[in-house]
């Protein structure tokens, strides 16, 4: 039986003391004591403490959530397993994509196939796979209704209409956005004319991503602008 995302989080938290020397509340206090100005700085600090990127990102998100587990509601939907020692090899595995909410069987099979296709495409990013997952999670924070549809070598991103595309490569990620006449700068460049995502507009701009530090407030603002331009 597949393990739910909430159960994975509970196993991760239950194993923190054994595998890192501190309970969750102790890590939350330690993060606060660092007084780091940006979320990416927190992730970097946690990686220096020995966490893999995916687990460092998870702890940072819990801290940003006021120290409360992200998937507590999902975990509460099933009986809690007895607290037990976790094998270290289980703790360091990055979490799989969240499972969709219960839907009719036909739709569920389509959702499952899309999830599998998305996982297969993200695997092609190799070393940049954690960065792709991190970007997707951050996009969800500014556009909760966004969907991510795998299409060959890229992921189409949108809700009512597509407003972005994430090109997947082993050497870099390329985030294409519908930004119209937004002036290019040292971060966002003009894209190739055409593309046609979103109400006859084009994927007019592109950002090359190789580091989680690039997924900052400025980039998230550009993503919000693209989504608003196409959908609102």
N, C-alpha and C positions, 0 to 999 in steps of 0.2 A: 504494500500500500504506500502510495506517495506521501511524503511528509509535508504537512502544510507549512506555509511561510511563518506563521505564528509559532509553530512547534520548533522550527529551526532557530528562531530568535530565542525561544525559551531555553533550548539546549545550549546555545551560545552563551547566554547569560549565566546559566547554571554552571557552566564549565569555566567561567572567567577566573574564579579563585584558584582553581587547580592549575590552569594553564598560564595565568599571568601574575598570580600572586595577590590579586585584589578583587574584591566583589564589585558589582556594578556601581553601588553608591560611592565606593572609594575611588573608582575611576572618574565618576562625575565630579567629585570634589577636587581630584587632581587636575582635571581639565580646567575647572573654574579657577584654580590657583594659578594656572599658567597665564591667565588674562590675555590670551591671544586675540588679535583683532579680527581675524578672518577665519571662516570655516575651513579653508584649505590649509591654514597654518595649524589648526588643530589636528587635521589628518596627518600632516607632515610630522608633528610632534608624536602622535600615537605610533606612527610607523617607526620612529626612532626608538620607541619602547618595545619594538619587536612584533607589532601587529602587521599582518598582510594588509594591502590597500583596502580590500573589501571589508575586512573587520574593522579597520580604523575608520572607514567611512560610516559603517554601521554605528559604532560608538559615538561618532560626532553627531549623527542624526538623532540618536537618543538624547544626547546632551542638548541639542537644539530644540528637542521636544520637551524640555523641562525635566530631563532625567527619566521620563516615562518611556517604556518600550513602544516602538512604532506599531507593532502588530498585536498589541495586547488584546484588542477586541476579537481578532481572529483566533488568537490562542484560547480565549475564554469560551469559544464556541464548542471546544472539545474538552473532555475531562483531562485535567493536568496529570501527566505521568509522574510517578514517584521520583523525587530528586535522586539522581545517581551520578556517579563519577563518569565524566565523558572522556572518551578516547581522544587524544590530541589530534589525531588525523581527521576526526570528524569536525573538530572545532575550526580548523583552518580552511575548510572547503568553502568557497564563495557560495552565497545563497543563489538558488535557482530563481527564475522569474516568478512573480506572484501568480498563483492560480486564479483563474476567473471565477466570478461568483456563480452559484448554481443557476443553470439555464436549461432549456429543453435539450434533449439528447442530441438532436441534429445540430443545433447551434454549438453545443459543447464540443462536438467532434471537430467542427470548423475552427473553433477557438484553439483547441489542443493542437491541431495541425499548424495553425499560424504561429503558436508558441514554439513548436518544434522547428519550424522554418526560421523563426527569429533567432533561436539559440544557435542553429547551424550557421547562420550568416554572421552572428557576433563572434563565433569561434574563429572565423577567418581573420579577425582583427588580431589574433594571437596575443602579443604582449599588451596591446591596447584594448583588449576586451574589458578589463576592469574600468578603464576610462570611458568606454562606450556605455557600460552599465551605469556608471556614475552620472554621465550626461543625461541619459534617459530619465533617471530618478530626479535629477534637478529640473528637467523640463516639466515633469509631472507636478512639481511644486508651484510652478507659475502658470501651468495650463493643465489642470487636473483631468479635463476631458480628453486630452490628447491621446490618439491611438498611434501605434507604431506598426506599420505594415511592411514586411520584407518584400523587396522586389529585386531579385537578381543580385546585384552588387551594392544596393543601397536600401535604406529604410525610409519609406515615405512617412512623414509626420504631419498629423492634422487632426481636426475634429470634424466640424461640418465640411470644411475644405482643407486640403493639404497646404501647409504654409512653410514646410521645410523638408529637407532630405538629408540624411546622414550617409555619406559615402564611406564604406568599410574597406580598409586596407591594412596590410600587415606593417606598413611603415608610418602611417598616419591616418587620421580620420578627417573627413572633409564635411563640414556642416554648411549646407546651402540654404539660404533664406530668401524669402520674398520681402524685399525692403524697398522696392521702387527706386526713388531718386535719393535715397539716403547717401550722403557723401562717404566715399571709402576713406579708410584711415590705415594706420599701421597694423591694425588687428583684423578688420573686415575689408575684404577686397571685392572689387567688382567681379561678378561671375560671368559665365558665358551666356550671351543672349539666347533666349529660347527656354526650353524646360517646361513651361506651361503649367506649373502647379498653382492652382488657386485662382479661380475667376479670371481667366485669360491673362493673369499676371505672369511674371517669370521668376525663376530662381535667380534673382539679380545679383546676389552677393554670396561670398563664401568666406569661411573661417577655417584655417588649417589647425587641427588640434593634435597635440602630442603630450600634453601635461594637464593634470587636474587643476592646476592653478589658473588655467585659462578659462575654466568654467566659473566665472566670477559674476558680480552684480551687473557689470556692463554687458556681458554676453547674454545673461538671462533677460536683461532689458531689451536687447535686440530680438530675442526670441519672442518676447511678449509683443513687441511692435509688429513683427511679421504675422503672428497669429491674429492680432487685432486688425491689421490691414486687410487680411483675407477673409476673416470670419465675422467681424463685428460691424 
